[in-house]
Amino acid sequence: MLTDVTSYRIEIKGPFDEADLNAMSPLRMTVMRSALESTLVTACTDQAGVLGLLRYLNGRGITFFSVQRQSTS
């Protein structure tokens, strides 16, 4: 369902630290891995929340490599 809270994995281009990503973010993100070429973050939210997060990141000029909804099983 659209309002089910679940975890999303988002891979973005470039290195980022958690404090920088969360500075003005509408949702709290956790950095799982940060390397020169990409950063993998997770966020726990519903579908509307992840769309808002993607808009926020896009507004900062961040490039997405992938967005995955984690299985609830």
Backbone torsions as a table, in degrees:
resi	resn	phi	psi	omega
1	MET	NA	158.2	-178.0
2	LEU	-65.6	-29.0	-176.4
3	THR	-96.9	3.2	177.7
4	ASP	-71.5	129.0	177.6
5	VAL	-82.4	129.8	179.4
6	THR	-147.6	176.6	-179.4
7	SER	-98.6	138.1	177.1
8	TYR	-119.3	138.9	174.9
9	ARG	-107.4	126.5	-177.6
10	ILE	-125.6	123.0	176.2
11	GLU	-104.7	126.4	-177.0
12	ILE	-122.0	155.9	-177.3
13	LYS	-76.1	131.3	174.3
14	GLY	95.2	168.0	177.9
15	PRO	-85.7	136.7	176.0
16	PHE	-141.0	150.4	171.6
17	ASP	-105.0	159.5	-174.0
18	GLU	-60.9	-41.8	-178.4
19	ALA	-62.6	-41.1	179.1
20	ASP	-65.4	-44.7	-179.4
21	LEU	-64.9	-35.9	-175.9
22	ASN	-90.0	-1.8	-173.9
23	ALA	-52.8	-47.5	-179.9
24	MET	-131.4	19.8	-176.1
25	SER	-69.9	144.2	175.5
26	PRO	-71.6	-17.8	179.1
27	LEU	-134.7	151.8	176.3
28	ARG	-77.7	129.6	176.4
29	MET	-114.3	147.2	175.9
30	THR	-114.2	125.3	177.5
31	VAL	-79.1	121.3	178.5
32	MET	-92.7	-32.8	-179.9
33	ARG	-157.5	136.6	175.3
34	SER	-133.6	123.9	179.0
35	ALA	-136.2	174.2	-177.7
36	LEU	-57.4	-40.9	-175.4
37	GLU	-86.6	-28.6	-178.3
38	SER	-160.7	162.2	176.6
39	THR	-126.9	134.4	177.1
40	LEU	-107.4	123.0	179.1
41	VAL	-123.7	158.5	172.3
42	THR	-124.3	151.9	175.8
43	ALA	-144.8	140.2	179.7
44	CYS	-106.1	114.7	-175.3
45	THR	-165.7	179.6	172.2
46	ASP	-93.5	-178.9	-175.1
47	GLN	-63.6	-39.6	178.3
48	ALA	-64.0	-38.0	179.1
49	GLY	-65.9	-40.8	180.0
50	VAL	-68.9	-33.8	175.9
51	LEU	-64.1	-41.5	176.4
52	GLY	-63.3	-39.5	178.3
53	LEU	-65.1	-42.7	178.5
54	LEU	-64.0	-38.7	176.5
55	ARG	-64.1	-41.8	177.5
56	TYR	-59.9	-49.8	-178.8
57	LEU	-64.0	-41.8	177.9
58	ASN	-62.1	-39.4	177.9
59	GLY	-63.5	-25.6	175.9
60	ARG	-85.0	1.6	179.0
61	GLY	81.0	18.1	-178.2
62	ILE	-82.9	134.9	179.1
63	THR	-92.4	134.3	179.2
64	PHE	-93.8	136.4	170.1
65	PHE	-96.9	-39.1	179.3
66	SER	-162.2	154.5	173.3
67	VAL	-135.6	123.1	-177.5
68	GLN	-131.3	133.8	172.6
69	ARG	-85.2	127.3	-179.6
70	GLN	-76.3	144.2	178.3
71	SER	-63.9	141.3	178.5
72	THR	-91.0	-0.6	-178.8
73	SER	-87.2	NA	NA
